[in-house]
Amino acid sequence: MTALEREQKSQVTVRPLTAEDVTWVRELFTERWGGVVSVSRGVAHDTTALPGFVALLDGARAGVATYRIAGRECELVTLDSVREGAGVGTALIDAVAGAACAGGAVRLWLVTTNDNLRALRFYQRYGFDLVAVHRDAVARSRELKPSIPEIGLDGIPIRHEVELEMPSSLLGLIPTRSPGC
């Protein structure tokens, strides 16, 4: 990591998502993802009703992550950075992992689509493992969210959900959390 990268990452702060952020989140998700509903594994989530974190870069909102904890699992439902390469996504995942740990979760997982190559690269570099490809799952997701396009990033047809999870051996090593969570 270069000195500039370290400096950029040090400027990122993360705080819990608040009611004052909802309008911004709604506008961001509508612009980038066609609305506030996110569908994963056959479940539609209203992302404005989920807990989450906002990343700030030089005091301005630079990203958001939402999650849900169910039992001993935490799903990272959304992760969106408006300043890629500045450490925003990493800081947000660190915060969600901390919340997962505090909430008693032992599994942190997420779903993205087969066309989202940048996300797949980012998550794997962070330490997530590919654990499943749910073939043709997006066709079922379109029943819950018809605005999901047929063709996605880089002209790739959007067809499959790709599930990733943080290995439990790494979950306790996230730098923003106390050891032993």
Number of C-alpha atoms within 10 A of each C-alpha: 5 7 8 10 12 12 12 16 17 13 15 23 19 19 13 16 19 12 10 8 15 14 10 13 22 16 14 19 19 13 11 10 15 17 18 21 18 19 24 20 15 13 12 14 18 13 23 19 13 16 17 24 24 27 30 19 20 11 10 11 20 22 24 28 27 23 26 21 19 12 11 13 17 24 21 21 22 21 21 22 20 14 15 11 12 21 22 30 25 19 24 26 23 20 24 26 29 21 20 25 24 13 16 16 21 21 19 25 21 22 23 20 22 22 20 15 14 9 15 21 11 13 21 14 10 14 14 21 16 17 12 12 16 16 12 12 18 24 17 16 22 15 12 17 17 11 13 19 15 13 12 15 14 9 9 13 14 20 21 19 24 22 21 21 22 21 15 12 8 10 25 18 15 16 13 14 17 12 10 8 16
